[in-house]
Amino acid sequence: MTINKEQQGSTLTIALAGRLDTTTSPELEKELKASLDGVDSLVLDFSKLDYISSAGLRVLLAAHKQMSAKGGMTVKNVNEIVSEVFEVTGFADILNIA
């Protein structure tokens, strides 16, 4: 998995490519912990994300909880596979998916 970050003011956009699973989710978790100070809005771009596992969902839930206390978190460009995982797990009702 690759992580690309771009910050404009207090909005941080993180684009993920590859698979967000048990192996790679600690990397995203570490990146989020290091990057969210002073961020009011988090945008996760999943246009190149191929797969997400329960470990990835756990990281998203933690980020969602943290960002809810600030300005919010948006997930965009979700493919059919990831979208189906969100639907089945109920994350589609929790996350702001654009």
RODO-285054 format. One line per 10 residues: number of its first residue (from 1); their letters; for each residue z negated, y negated, x negated of C-alpha. Coordinates in steps of 0.5 Angstrom, whole numbers, padded with zeros to 4 digits. Example, Ala and Ser with C-alpha at 12.3 -4.5 7.8 and 13.67 -1.06 7.14 Angstrom:
1 = AS = -0016,0009,-0025; -0014,0002,-0027
END
This chain:
1 = MTINKEQQGS = 0000,0000,0000; 0001,-0007,-0002; -0002,-0013,0000; 0001,-0020,0000; -0003,-0026,0001; -0001,-0033,0003; -0006,-0039,0005; -0005,-0045,0008; -0011,-0050,0010; -0016,-0045,0013
11 = TLTIALAGRL = -0011,-0040,0015; -0010,-0034,0011; -0004,-0029,0012; -0004,-0022,0009; 0002,-0018,0010; 0001,-0010,0009; 0006,-0006,0007; 0006,0002,0006; 0000,0006,0009; -0007,0004,0011
21 = DTTTSPELEK = -0011,0010,0011; -0017,0013,0007; -0014,0012,0000; -0012,0005,0001; -0017,0002,0006; -0022,0000,0001; -0017,-0004,-0002; -0016,-0008,0004; -0024,-0008,0005; -0025,-0011,-0002
31 = ELKASLDGVD = -0019,-0016,-0001; -0022,-0019,0006; -0029,-0019,0003; -0026,-0024,-0003; -0022,-0028,0001; -0025,-0030,0008; -0030,-0035,0005; -0027,-0042,0008; -0022,-0038,0013; -0022,-0040,0020
41 = SLVLDFSKLD = -0016,-0036,0022; -0014,-0029,0019; -0007,-0027,0021; -0005,-0020,0019; 0003,-0019,0018; 0004,-0011,0020; 0012,-0012,0019; 0012,-0007,0013; 0006,-0003,0015; 0008,0005,0016
51 = YISSAGLRVL = 0002,0008,0019; -0006,0006,0020; -0011,0011,0020; -0018,0011,0023; -0021,0009,0016; -0016,0003,0017; -0018,0001,0024; -0025,0001,0021; -0023,-0004,0017; -0019,-0008,0022
61 = LAAHKQMSAK = -0026,-0008,0027; -0030,-0011,0021; -0025,-0016,0020; -0025,-0018,0027; -0032,-0018,0028; -0033,-0023,0022; -0027,-0027,0024; -0029,-0028,0032; -0035,-0032,0029; -0030,-0037,0026
71 = GGMTVKNVNE = -0023,-0038,0029; -0020,-0031,0030; -0016,-0026,0028; -0009,-0024,0030; -0004,-0018,0028; 0003,-0019,0029; 0010,-0015,0028; 0006,-0009,0030; 0011,-0003,0030; 0011,0003,0035
81 = IVSEVFEVTG = 0007,0008,0031; 0002,0003,0029; 0002,0000,0037; 0001,0007,0039; -0005,0008,0035; -0008,0002,0038; -0006,0004,0045; -0009,0011,0044; -0016,0008,0041; -0017,0002,0045
91 = FADILNIA = -0016,-0003,0040; -0010,-0006,0044; -0015,-0009,0048; -0020,-0011,0043; -0015,-0014,0038; -0010,-0021,0039; -0004,-0018,0038; 0002,-0022,0038
END
